[in-house]
Amino acid sequence: MTRTPRVLTFDVVGTLIDFERGMHDSLRALRGPDAPPLDFESFLTAYRGMRNRPDKRLFPEDLEPIYHELAPRFGLPPGNEAARRFVAAAHDWPAFADSVEALARLSRHFRLVAMTNARRWAFAGMEKTLGMPFFDTVTVDDARCEKPDPAFFDRALAKLAPAGFVKTDVLHVAQSQFHDIGVARALGYTVCWIERRKAAGGGFGGTVAVETLTAPDYHFHSMAELADLADRGGLVMKTPGAGDPAMI
C-alpha cells in the first residue's frame, strides 16, 4: 500500500538556514573591508573539530569560546564584544536561496515541523527568515538535548501525538548525516538527505563528519527538488504503516 507522509520534520541549521554563509559574512564584517582574504574552509574544519567538546555550551552560544580560541589563528579581532557579535549574528543568518519557496510549497501538502539544535532565541529569527512555515517546533531548549540523541526525536513525537500523528506518518528531512540522517534511519523513520555541500564540492564543511554515510530513502541536493517531487505526488513513505502488511 502506497502512503504519503502526513508530517515533514526538518533540521534547520545547515538544511534550511545557510549557517556557513552566515558565519562567513559575520566574520567578514568583524574583520573589516581591508582585511586579507580568510581561509574559510580551514576555519570550518577547525570549527567542526571543536563542535562536540564535552563541556560545550548550547548552540549558538558555543560559538563564543570557539571564536576566542580561533581568533588569533585566523586574524579575527579579539575580545568579548567581537565574540558576542559573532554569536548574536546567528539570529539573522540567511536562508538557502530555495528554502522559503520550497517550504511554502510543501506546506500545501504536509504539516511542517522544525527540529533544531539551536536555542529558541536564535530560531525565532531563523523562523521569520523562512516565512513562519512551521506547524510546531522542537528546539534544544525544549528537548534538553541535541540531535543525534534519540531523546530529541522522542520529544518531537510527543509533541505530535496530541494531533494524532505517529512515527510512520513522519518523513525527516536534513542535511547532516551525523546529527540527523543516521539516527533517524536507525530509529525507523523515512529520511530525506538534502546534500547541501554538493554545490561546494562535497565534504562536510562545518558539519560533524561521519566515517560511513547512511543511505537515505530520498537524496536531493536542494529543497526545490524535494518540493518538485511532492508537487508531482511522488513523495511516499518507505517505512510501513500500522495497517500495512509488513506490520500485521
VMD Tcl script that draws the C-alpha trace (Angstrom):
set ca {
  {0.00 0.00 0.00}
  {1.45 3.36 -1.06}
  {1.25 6.04 1.62}
  {2.23 9.67 1.56}
  {3.71 11.33 4.65}
  {1.47 13.44 6.83}
  {4.29 15.33 8.55}
  {7.69 16.52 7.36}
  {10.18 17.23 10.14}
  {13.15 19.42 9.31}
  {16.58 20.07 10.60}
  {17.02 23.84 10.30}
  {20.65 24.99 10.55}
  {22.50 23.67 7.51}
  {19.38 22.34 5.81}
  {17.17 25.44 5.54}
  {19.43 28.12 7.00}
  {22.84 28.63 5.36}
  {24.94 28.82 8.51}
  {28.22 28.62 6.60}
  {27.36 31.72 4.58}
  {26.06 33.38 7.75}
  {29.30 32.74 9.63}
  {31.38 33.82 6.64}
  {29.53 37.12 6.30}
  {29.74 37.75 10.04}
  {33.49 37.12 10.10}
  {34.00 39.37 7.09}
  {32.11 42.18 8.83}
  {34.14 41.72 12.01}
  {37.46 41.75 10.13}
  {36.63 44.83 8.11}
  {36.89 45.62 4.38}
  {40.69 45.94 4.34}
  {41.46 42.55 5.89}
  {43.19 39.92 3.75}
  {41.10 37.01 2.45}
  {40.03 34.47 5.07}
  {40.69 30.76 4.51}
  {37.10 29.95 5.37}
  {37.28 26.21 4.60}
  {40.11 25.91 7.12}
  {38.01 27.89 9.60}
  {35.09 25.49 9.09}
  {37.37 22.49 9.59}
  {38.70 23.95 12.84}
  {35.18 24.83 13.98}
  {33.94 21.33 13.19}
  {36.68 19.82 15.33}
  {35.60 21.91 18.32}
  {31.85 21.49 17.96}
  {31.36 18.39 20.11}
  {33.52 19.04 23.14}
  {32.05 17.56 26.34}
  {31.92 20.97 28.05}
  {30.46 22.88 25.13}
  {27.59 25.31 25.53}
  {24.28 25.07 23.73}
  {24.24 26.26 20.12}
  {24.85 29.02 19.11}
  {26.34 30.20 22.43}
  {29.07 27.60 21.87}
  {30.38 29.89 19.13}
  {31.68 32.35 21.73}
  {34.51 30.23 23.21}
  {35.24 28.84 19.75}
  {35.64 32.39 18.45}
  {38.05 33.28 21.25}
  {40.19 30.22 20.51}
  {40.26 30.66 16.74}
  {40.64 34.46 16.65}
  {44.47 34.56 16.82}
  {44.85 31.81 14.22}
  {42.57 33.45 11.65}
  {43.30 37.12 12.25}
  {39.97 37.92 13.89}
  {39.55 40.91 16.21}
  {39.97 39.78 19.83}
  {37.68 40.49 22.75}
  {34.32 39.67 24.25}
  {32.38 42.19 22.18}
  {33.51 40.66 18.87}
  {32.78 37.13 20.11}
  {29.30 38.11 21.26}
  {28.57 39.81 17.94}
  {29.57 36.59 16.19}
  {27.09 34.64 18.34}
  {24.26 37.18 18.02}
  {24.53 37.14 14.22}
  {23.05 33.62 14.22}
  {19.60 35.17 14.74}
  {19.86 36.73 11.27}
  {21.70 34.07 9.28}
  {20.31 33.80 5.72}
  {18.20 31.03 4.29}
  {19.37 28.99 1.34}
  {18.01 30.51 -1.86}
  {15.39 27.78 -2.35}
  {14.25 27.29 1.25}
  {11.40 29.79 1.57}
  {9.65 28.87 -1.68}
  {10.12 25.13 -1.16}
  {8.70 25.27 2.37}
  {5.70 27.26 1.15}
  {5.01 24.63 -1.50}
  {5.49 21.72 0.90}
  {3.17 23.33 3.45}
  {0.31 22.91 0.97}
  {0.69 19.13 1.24}
  {2.05 18.37 4.72}
  {2.38 19.60 8.29}
  {5.89 21.02 8.69}
  {7.75 20.72 11.99}
  {11.15 22.21 12.85}
  {13.65 20.16 14.87}
  {16.67 22.31 15.64}
  {19.72 22.11 17.85}
  {19.60 25.91 18.03}
  {18.29 27.73 21.07}
  {14.87 29.31 20.83}
  {16.14 32.92 20.71}
  {18.20 32.13 17.61}
  {15.48 30.01 15.99}
  {12.99 32.88 16.40}
  {14.95 34.88 13.84}
  {15.50 31.90 11.57}
  {11.79 31.09 11.54}
  {10.96 34.63 10.42}
  {13.60 34.39 7.71}
  {11.96 31.18 6.49}
  {8.48 32.72 6.33}
  {6.97 31.20 9.51}
  {6.04 27.88 7.81}
  {6.01 25.51 10.80}
  {3.07 23.79 12.46}
  {5.23 23.08 15.51}
  {8.83 23.37 16.69}
  {11.27 21.49 18.90}
  {14.40 23.42 19.88}
  {17.29 22.35 22.07}
  {15.60 24.32 24.86}
  {12.51 22.11 24.54}
  {14.30 18.77 24.19}
  {17.08 19.50 26.74}
  {19.43 17.53 24.49}
  {20.85 17.79 20.98}
  {20.45 15.58 17.97}
  {21.71 12.88 17.40}
  {20.35 11.96 20.83}
  {17.28 9.77 20.17}
  {15.54 11.59 23.03}
  {15.28 14.63 20.75}
  {13.21 12.61 18.29}
  {11.13 11.23 21.15}
  {10.34 14.78 22.22}
  {9.22 15.68 18.70}
  {6.92 12.65 18.52}
  {5.44 13.52 21.90}
  {4.54 16.98 20.61}
  {2.91 15.47 17.51}
  {0.94 12.79 19.35}
  {-1.96 15.02 20.55}
  {-2.72 15.81 16.89}
  {-2.90 12.08 16.11}
  {0.46 11.68 14.37}
  {2.77 8.70 14.86}
  {6.28 7.87 13.67}
  {5.11 6.15 10.48}
  {3.43 9.42 9.42}
  {6.72 11.32 9.58}
  {9.39 11.89 6.94}
  {12.54 13.52 8.34}
  {14.46 15.97 6.12}
  {18.01 17.02 6.93}
  {21.49 17.83 5.69}
  {23.62 16.38 8.49}
  {24.46 12.71 8.31}
  {25.82 12.89 11.87}
  {23.05 14.80 13.63}
  {20.02 13.55 11.69}
  {20.16 11.04 8.86}
  {21.97 8.23 10.66}
  {19.97 8.35 13.87}
  {16.60 8.93 12.17}
  {17.13 5.94 9.89}
  {18.19 3.79 12.87}
  {15.01 4.83 14.70}
  {12.85 3.68 11.79}
  {11.99 6.97 10.08}
  {11.75 7.52 6.36}
  {14.56 10.01 5.71}
  {15.46 12.54 3.03}
  {19.06 13.75 2.77}
  {19.49 17.27 1.37}
  {23.18 17.20 0.43}
  {23.82 20.93 0.54}
  {27.62 20.60 0.39}
  {27.48 19.10 -3.11}
  {27.44 22.59 -4.64}
  {30.58 23.48 -2.65}
  {32.47 20.46 -3.94}
  {31.39 17.98 -1.29}
  {32.93 17.31 2.08}
  {31.43 18.13 5.46}
  {32.19 21.84 5.81}
  {31.12 22.95 9.27}
  {29.09 19.79 9.94}
  {30.48 16.94 12.05}
  {31.91 14.24 9.77}
  {30.91 10.58 9.77}
  {33.03 7.60 8.78}
  {30.24 5.92 6.81}
  {27.33 7.61 5.07}
  {23.83 6.33 5.85}
  {21.86 5.58 2.69}
  {18.70 7.73 2.75}
  {15.32 6.92 1.29}
  {15.47 10.16 -0.71}
  {18.60 12.05 -1.74}
  {18.50 15.56 -3.20}
  {20.90 18.47 -3.47}
  {18.26 21.14 -2.92}
  {14.95 21.71 -1.19}
  {13.47 22.64 -4.56}
  {13.95 19.05 -5.78}
  {12.04 17.75 -2.77}
  {9.19 20.20 -3.35}
  {9.07 19.26 -7.04}
  {8.61 15.58 -6.17}
  {5.91 16.41 -3.63}
  {4.03 18.56 -6.15}
  {4.01 15.59 -8.54}
  {2.57 13.34 -5.82}
  {5.69 11.19 -5.82}
  {6.76 11.57 -2.20}
  {5.80 8.32 -0.47}
  {6.71 6.64 2.79}
  {9.36 3.91 2.79}
  {8.50 2.60 6.26}
  {5.33 0.51 6.75}
  {2.32 1.99 8.49}
  {0.14 0.34 11.11}
  {-2.25 -1.08 8.53}
  {0.35 -2.26 6.03}
  {1.03 -5.99 5.52}
  {4.55 -5.75 6.99}
  {3.07 -4.55 10.28}
  {0.39 -7.25 10.61}
}
mol new
graphics top color blue
foreach p $ca { graphics top sphere $p radius 0.5 }
foreach p [lrange $ca 0 end-1] q [lrange $ca 1 end] { graphics top cylinder $p $q radius 0.2 }
display resetview
